[in-house]
């Protein structure tokens, strides 16, 4: 559907965020850029403003045919003060964004996408603060400044009648168990719309049954939330079992925990360790060579990389925790291990090894089910219903 039929030619929208791709920073909030491009394809006129203290001087540039402005609060004040925009779209909301809107654009409807860290209490990521006493002291100090102030903002946003607000959460679990719980308020006018999965790039190809022996992990190693240590422990558990030599593992990623986490696996001939960043095209190509995606977690509001792998037909092996069950149905579109249980992860890998039909069914169901939830057409149509309503 061409949504330009529902918007007049003069209608212009502004998306405000904290980061956006630039020729010097190609991957900053790339998932937001994909949204903007999809809006453009539907005939919607969207400009982007990047608000961040690092940009001391106001700048305008064009990225992939998207007009982008970036600067500080005073620059946003001038931009919104021109009164050109029909609706304001916000990703990663901040006090500076809201203060400016109240001052110069309080009559313009606002949609706020709530993604994760901007709506979480400090203790949600407890696993990241156990590396040293200094790190724990730093975060305990921050909990009375950044974290408290941000949650105070979220509480006000959820309850206020001063602005015309709508909210988008990426999962029901995140909305009810994190965002609203930590803000101590129920969000008004809220919708559940997941992040987009590019099903054209991550296209399903029927898997060969032997690909169930080939297990892929593509994860950041900058946080313990991704539970890469559980993946390592699962491989070590499998190394004690007769099937191990028939399996092939590949780990890709970057981050401060990469070397230490994967050190126990470096002596295995059937484990490939690759310390590198991968772009979307490279990830899609890798998906074609593997059958299983290893992605346990400790905290996920969706698990986008998991969903991309599912779209490609890889069977996800994740954790029965947080929002993951909204995107993976155990024994139907993937396998979910008990939280903090590497042995259960190993058992699930062994199940696939001995059950070819289970692997094939899970692979096809994974792709079909995730595209029903997260394909670009599904997500963009839902978002445009909000934007143009």
Backbone torsions as a table, in degrees:
resi	resn	phi	psi	omega
1	UNK	NA	137.3	176.9
2	UNK	-91.9	105.8	-174.6
3	UNK	-74.8	-6.9	177.0
4	UNK	-63.3	-18.6	176.2
5	UNK	-66.5	-20.7	-177.5
6	UNK	-100.1	-6.0	178.7
7	UNK	-121.6	139.9	179.2
8	UNK	-75.5	158.2	-178.6
9	UNK	-59.2	-22.6	-178.5
10	UNK	-87.6	-11.3	-177.4
11	UNK	-65.7	129.6	178.9
12	UNK	-132.7	140.2	-178.5
13	UNK	-121.1	150.0	177.9
14	UNK	-123.1	132.9	176.0
15	UNK	-107.6	122.9	-179.8
16	UNK	-108.0	130.8	-179.0
17	UNK	-147.3	177.9	-178.1
18	UNK	-98.0	-9.9	179.4
19	UNK	-163.2	152.0	-178.8
20	UNK	-157.4	149.9	-178.8
21	UNK	-57.1	144.4	178.2
22	UNK	-144.0	158.8	-178.4
23	UNK	-57.8	-23.3	177.2
24	UNK	-93.6	-11.5	-178.2
25	UNK	-143.2	76.1	-168.7
26	UNK	-68.1	-23.3	-169.4
27	UNK	-113.8	17.1	179.3
28	UNK	-76.9	113.1	-179.2
29	UNK	52.3	46.1	179.7
30	UNK	-59.9	-28.8	180.0
31	UNK	-67.0	-26.0	175.7
32	UNK	-74.6	-40.0	178.0
33	UNK	-60.2	-39.8	179.1
34	UNK	-61.8	-36.2	175.5
35	UNK	-62.8	-48.5	-177.2
36	UNK	-60.3	-43.3	178.4
37	UNK	-62.4	-38.3	178.4
38	UNK	-66.6	-38.3	175.7
39	UNK	-61.7	-43.8	179.5
40	UNK	-59.7	-41.6	-179.6
41	UNK	-62.8	-25.1	177.6
42	UNK	-89.5	5.1	176.3
43	UNK	88.9	16.6	-177.7
44	UNK	-97.3	132.7	-178.6
45	UNK	-89.0	107.8	-176.4
46	UNK	-125.6	130.3	169.6
47	UNK	-110.2	159.9	-177.4
48	UNK	-121.1	136.5	171.2
49	UNK	-121.0	124.6	177.7
50	UNK	-100.9	113.3	-178.7
51	UNK	-102.7	114.2	-179.9
52	UNK	-158.4	139.8	-178.3
53	UNK	-63.2	-18.7	-179.1
54	UNK	-70.9	-19.7	-177.6
55	UNK	-94.0	89.2	-174.8
56	UNK	-71.3	-30.2	-179.0
57	UNK	-115.2	134.6	178.6
58	UNK	-61.3	139.4	-177.5
59	UNK	-144.0	145.5	171.5
60	UNK	-122.3	140.6	175.7
61	UNK	-152.3	166.7	178.4
62	UNK	-116.2	125.6	178.2
63	UNK	-123.1	114.5	177.3
64	UNK	54.2	43.2	179.0
65	UNK	68.0	21.1	172.8
66	UNK	-110.1	127.3	176.5
67	UNK	-78.4	123.0	-175.2
68	UNK	-124.4	134.8	172.0
69	UNK	-116.2	146.1	172.9
70	UNK	-145.6	143.5	-177.1
71	UNK	177.6	-155.7	-176.6
72	UNK	-104.8	-175.6	-176.1
73	UNK	-57.5	-40.5	-179.4
74	UNK	-63.7	-32.5	178.6
75	UNK	-72.0	-38.8	176.2
76	UNK	-64.8	-37.4	177.7
77	UNK	-56.1	-47.4	-179.9
78	UNK	-67.0	-42.4	-177.8
79	UNK	-61.6	-49.1	-179.5
80	UNK	-71.9	-28.6	-178.7
81	UNK	-65.8	-17.7	178.4
82	UNK	-70.0	-18.2	174.6
83	UNK	67.4	29.7	-176.5
84	UNK	-87.8	-13.3	-165.1
85	UNK	-102.0	140.6	179.9
86	UNK	-83.3	-32.3	-179.5
87	UNK	-153.3	149.0	179.9
88	UNK	-108.7	130.2	179.2
89	UNK	-113.6	126.9	-175.2
90	UNK	-122.0	131.6	170.4
91	UNK	-120.4	125.6	-176.1
92	UNK	66.5	70.2	-174.7
93	UNK	-65.5	145.4	178.2
94	UNK	-137.2	164.7	179.0
95	UNK	-61.6	-40.2	180.0
96	UNK	-61.7	-39.1	177.5
97	UNK	-61.8	-49.2	-175.2
98	UNK	-69.0	-41.6	178.1
99	UNK	-57.5	-42.3	-179.6
100	UNK	-66.1	-42.6	178.7
101	UNK	-61.9	-43.2	179.4
102	UNK	-60.6	-40.3	-176.2
103	UNK	-70.7	-41.9	-169.1
104	UNK	-126.9	-7.0	-175.0
105	UNK	-145.5	35.5	-174.6
106	UNK	-67.4	-15.2	179.9
107	UNK	-88.4	-6.5	-178.1
108	UNK	-90.7	128.0	177.3
109	UNK	-60.4	147.1	-175.8
110	UNK	-128.7	135.3	170.4
111	UNK	-114.4	127.4	-178.7
112	UNK	-112.4	118.6	171.4
113	UNK	-86.5	127.2	-178.5
114	UNK	-107.0	111.2	-170.4
115	UNK	-97.5	-43.7	-173.9
116	UNK	177.4	-94.0	-168.1
117	UNK	-61.0	-27.5	-177.0
118	UNK	-72.9	-6.2	-177.6
119	UNK	-127.5	17.0	-175.9
120	UNK	-111.5	141.0	169.9
121	UNK	-67.9	154.8	-173.1
122	UNK	-58.3	-34.9	-172.6
123	UNK	-74.7	-9.1	-180.0
124	UNK	-61.5	-28.4	-179.1
125	UNK	-110.6	43.4	-178.3
126	UNK	-53.0	-33.2	-175.5
127	UNK	-67.3	-14.4	179.7
128	UNK	-87.8	-7.4	-170.3
129	UNK	-112.7	19.5	-174.7
130	UNK	-105.9	9.4	-176.3
131	UNK	-79.0	-28.6	-178.8
132	UNK	-160.0	161.3	176.1
133	UNK	-64.8	-35.4	-178.3
134	UNK	-64.9	-41.4	179.5
135	UNK	-65.0	-41.0	179.2
136	UNK	-65.3	-41.7	178.1
137	UNK	-63.3	-39.7	-179.4
138	UNK	-62.7	-45.4	-176.2
139	UNK	-72.5	-33.1	177.3
140	UNK	-65.8	-33.2	175.7
141	UNK	-70.2	-40.5	-179.5
142	UNK	-66.9	-27.3	-176.1
143	UNK	-62.6	-23.3	179.2
144	UNK	-93.4	-2.1	-179.9
145	UNK	-118.3	-86.9	-175.3
146	UNK	-60.5	-52.1	-173.3
147	UNK	-63.7	-45.3	-178.9
148	UNK	-64.4	-42.6	-178.7
149	UNK	-67.0	-39.6	-179.1
150	UNK	-66.7	-40.8	179.2
151	UNK	-70.9	-31.2	173.7
152	UNK	-63.0	-41.1	176.1
153	UNK	-61.5	-46.5	-178.7
154	UNK	-62.7	-39.6	177.2
155	UNK	-59.7	-45.2	-179.5
156	UNK	-64.3	-43.0	-179.3
157	UNK	-62.0	-42.1	-177.6
158	UNK	-67.2	-27.1	-172.6
159	UNK	-105.1	-19.4	-169.4
160	UNK	-71.8	151.8	169.8
161	UNK	-112.6	6.8	-177.6
162	UNK	-75.0	-24.0	179.2
163	UNK	-124.3	154.8	175.4
164	UNK	-88.6	96.4	-169.7
165	UNK	-114.9	142.9	165.9
166	UNK	-128.9	151.7	-177.8
167	UNK	-125.0	144.7	174.6
168	UNK	-123.5	123.2	174.5
169	UNK	-112.2	147.7	-174.2
170	UNK	-81.9	-15.2	177.3
171	UNK	-154.5	153.6	178.6
172	UNK	-64.4	-41.9	-179.9
173	UNK	-59.5	-46.4	-177.4
174	UNK	-64.0	-42.2	179.6
175	UNK	-58.4	-50.8	-169.9
176	UNK	-84.9	-33.6	-171.8
177	UNK	-101.9	-14.1	178.8
178	UNK	-122.5	-68.1	-171.1
179	UNK	-57.5	-53.8	-177.8
180	UNK	-74.7	-35.0	179.6
181	UNK	-63.8	-48.2	-176.4
182	UNK	-73.4	-30.0	176.9
183	UNK	-84.0	-10.4	179.8
184	UNK	57.0	44.3	179.1
185	UNK	-162.4	149.6	176.5
186	UNK	-91.7	130.0	-176.5
187	UNK	-73.1	135.8	178.3
188	UNK	-84.7	154.2	174.5
189	UNK	46.9	52.9	-173.2
190	UNK	-102.5	142.2	175.4
191	UNK	-124.8	153.4	174.2
192	UNK	-107.5	110.6	178.4
193	UNK	-137.3	116.8	-177.9
194	UNK	-72.7	169.7	173.3
195	UNK	-68.9	153.7	-177.1
196	UNK	-71.8	140.6	166.8
197	UNK	-113.3	126.4	-178.1
198	UNK	-78.6	89.2	-175.8
199	UNK	-74.3	-9.5	172.8
200	UNK	-77.9	-39.4	176.0
201	UNK	-76.1	-47.6	-179.7
202	UNK	-94.4	71.0	-173.0
203	UNK	-86.8	141.1	-180.0
204	UNK	-72.7	130.0	168.7
205	UNK	-128.0	129.5	-177.8
206	UNK	-54.6	131.3	-176.2
207	UNK	-84.1	140.0	169.6
208	UNK	-69.8	142.3	-175.4
209	UNK	-59.4	-29.5	179.7
210	UNK	-70.4	-13.7	179.5
211	UNK	-72.9	-9.3	175.0
212	UNK	-69.3	-14.1	176.0
213	UNK	-85.8	-9.3	-174.1
214	UNK	-108.0	116.4	-169.1
215	UNK	-118.2	127.8	-173.7
216	UNK	-116.5	139.2	172.5
217	UNK	-131.0	120.6	174.3
218	UNK	-124.9	104.0	-172.0
219	UNK	-143.7	149.7	166.9
220	UNK	-68.4	152.4	176.2
221	UNK	-121.4	29.9	-179.8
222	UNK	-96.6	-8.2	-176.6
223	UNK	-146.1	148.5	177.2
224	UNK	-77.7	-5.5	-178.9
225	UNK	-62.4	-28.2	-176.6
226	UNK	-79.8	-4.0	171.4
227	UNK	55.2	37.0	177.2
228	UNK	-62.8	-27.5	177.0
229	UNK	-62.9	-33.7	177.2
230	UNK	-68.4	-36.3	176.4
231	UNK	-62.9	-43.7	179.0
232	UNK	-61.9	-45.6	-179.6
233	UNK	-64.8	-33.0	176.8
234	UNK	-66.1	-40.4	177.0
235	UNK	-64.3	-42.6	178.7
236	UNK	-62.3	-38.2	176.6
237	UNK	-63.8	-44.2	180.0
238	UNK	-66.0	-27.2	-179.6
239	UNK	-63.9	-16.2	178.2
240	UNK	-89.4	-3.4	-173.0
241	UNK	-107.7	152.8	-175.7
242	UNK	-60.0	-27.3	-175.5
243	UNK	-78.0	-9.7	-165.7
244	UNK	-57.0	-44.2	-175.8
245	UNK	-66.7	-15.5	177.6
246	UNK	-84.9	-11.2	-176.5
247	UNK	-94.5	156.1	177.6
248	UNK	-135.2	126.3	-177.8
249	UNK	-117.0	142.5	174.1
250	UNK	-134.8	125.3	178.4
251	UNK	-112.7	126.9	175.9
252	UNK	-124.9	140.0	176.8
253	UNK	164.8	178.1	177.0
254	UNK	-145.8	162.0	177.0
255	UNK	138.6	165.2	-171.9
256	UNK	-65.8	-19.3	-179.3
257	UNK	-97.7	2.7	-171.8
258	UNK	-59.0	-58.3	-173.1
259	UNK	-62.5	-46.9	-176.9
260	UNK	-65.8	-41.7	-176.7
261	UNK	-65.1	-41.7	-173.8
262	UNK	-91.9	-2.1	-179.0
263	UNK	-53.0	-42.0	-178.5
264	UNK	-63.8	-13.5	-176.0
265	UNK	-101.5	-1.7	-170.0
266	UNK	-71.3	-14.6	-179.1
267	UNK	-94.6	1.6	-179.8
268	UNK	-92.0	127.9	-179.0
269	UNK	-68.7	-24.0	-177.2
270	UNK	-97.8	16.0	176.0
271	UNK	-119.7	119.6	177.8
272	UNK	-101.2	127.3	-177.7
273	UNK	-117.3	121.7	-172.5
274	UNK	-130.4	106.1	-178.8
275	UNK	-88.7	92.2	-175.6
276	UNK	-162.2	153.4	172.2
277	UNK	-88.8	139.1	179.1
278	UNK	-116.5	135.6	173.2
279	UNK	-84.3	175.5	-173.5
280	UNK	-61.3	-40.6	180.0
281	UNK	-65.8	-38.9	178.5
282	UNK	-66.3	-38.0	177.9
283	UNK	-64.5	-44.8	179.9
284	UNK	-60.8	-38.5	178.1
285	UNK	-66.0	-41.5	178.1
286	UNK	-62.6	-38.7	179.7
287	UNK	-53.9	-32.4	-176.3
288	UNK	-68.2	-22.0	-174.2
289	UNK	-96.7	-7.5	-175.1
290	UNK	-124.6	162.9	-178.6
291	UNK	-117.0	-17.3	-175.1
292	UNK	-130.4	137.5	179.4
293	UNK	-114.6	116.9	-175.3
294	UNK	-93.2	112.0	-172.9
295	UNK	-149.0	58.6	172.7
296	UNK	-62.4	162.5	-176.5
297	UNK	-153.3	162.7	171.2
298	UNK	-112.2	-21.0	-178.5
299	UNK	-159.5	117.2	176.9
300	UNK	-148.2	130.8	174.4
301	UNK	-85.1	-16.3	173.2
302	UNK	-152.7	-58.1	-174.2
303	UNK	92.3	68.4	-171.5
304	UNK	-65.2	-44.2	-179.2
305	UNK	-62.5	-35.7	174.9
306	UNK	-62.3	-45.3	-179.0
307	UNK	-65.4	-36.0	176.6
308	UNK	-63.7	-43.2	178.4
309	UNK	-63.5	-40.6	177.3
310	UNK	-60.4	-43.2	179.2
311	UNK	-58.4	-35.8	178.8
312	UNK	-77.0	-8.6	178.7
313	UNK	98.1	7.4	174.3
314	UNK	-76.6	145.2	177.5
315	UNK	-83.0	118.8	-179.2
316	UNK	-79.1	134.5	171.0
317	UNK	-114.1	101.1	-175.6
318	UNK	-127.5	-159.8	-174.5
319	UNK	-114.9	143.0	178.6
320	UNK	-81.8	73.7	-172.9
321	UNK	-154.7	156.3	177.4
322	UNK	48.7	-129.7	-174.1
323	UNK	-88.3	-3.6	-173.4
324	UNK	-55.4	-42.2	-179.1
325	UNK	-64.5	-15.1	174.3
326	UNK	-72.8	-19.2	-175.9
327	UNK	-115.6	-18.9	177.7
328	UNK	-129.2	121.2	174.8
329	UNK	-95.5	118.2	-176.6
330	UNK	-57.6	131.4	-179.7
331	UNK	71.6	3.9	176.2
332	UNK	-120.4	-50.9	-179.7
333	UNK	-121.9	10.8	179.2
334	UNK	167.8	-175.3	178.1
335	UNK	-126.0	131.2	-177.4
336	UNK	-115.4	124.7	178.1
337	UNK	-88.8	158.5	173.4
338	UNK	-62.7	145.9	179.8
339	UNK	-57.4	141.6	176.9
340	UNK	55.6	39.8	-175.3
341	UNK	-133.1	81.2	179.8
342	UNK	-61.8	-29.9	178.3
343	UNK	-64.6	-38.9	177.4
344	UNK	-65.4	-37.1	175.1
345	UNK	-61.5	-46.0	178.2
346	UNK	-60.6	-40.3	178.6
347	UNK	-62.2	-38.4	179.1
348	UNK	-66.8	-38.2	175.6
349	UNK	-62.9	-40.6	179.2
350	UNK	-67.5	-35.2	175.5
351	UNK	-58.4	-46.1	179.6
352	UNK	-65.0	-36.7	-179.9
353	UNK	-58.6	-41.9	-175.3
354	UNK	-94.9	2.8	-174.9
355	UNK	-137.3	88.0	-178.2
356	UNK	-63.0	-42.4	-177.7
357	UNK	-66.9	-36.2	176.5
358	UNK	-61.6	-45.0	179.1
359	UNK	-58.9	-48.8	-178.1
360	UNK	-63.2	-42.1	179.5
361	UNK	-65.6	-44.5	179.7
362	UNK	-63.7	-39.3	-179.2
363	UNK	-61.3	-50.0	-179.1
364	UNK	-67.1	-42.6	-179.5
365	UNK	-65.8	-35.0	179.0
366	UNK	-59.5	-47.8	-177.8
367	UNK	-66.7	-46.8	-177.6
368	UNK	-63.9	-43.9	-174.8
369	UNK	-70.0	-38.7	-177.7
370	UNK	-73.7	-31.8	176.7
371	UNK	-71.7	-29.8	173.6
372	UNK	-64.5	-28.2	-177.6
373	UNK	-96.0	-38.9	-163.0
374	UNK	-128.7	5.4	-180.0
375	UNK	-62.2	156.7	-176.5
376	UNK	-58.0	-42.3	-177.7
377	UNK	-62.9	-43.7	-179.5
378	UNK	-63.9	-50.1	-175.3
379	UNK	-68.6	-45.9	-177.3
380	UNK	-64.9	-39.9	177.5
381	UNK	-61.1	-40.0	178.0
382	UNK	-66.3	-42.4	-179.3
383	UNK	-67.9	-39.2	-179.9
384	UNK	-69.5	-28.3	172.8
385	UNK	-59.7	-38.8	177.2
386	UNK	-72.0	-48.1	-174.8
387	UNK	-62.3	-39.4	-174.4
388	UNK	-95.8	-1.2	-179.4
389	UNK	-71.9	NA	NA
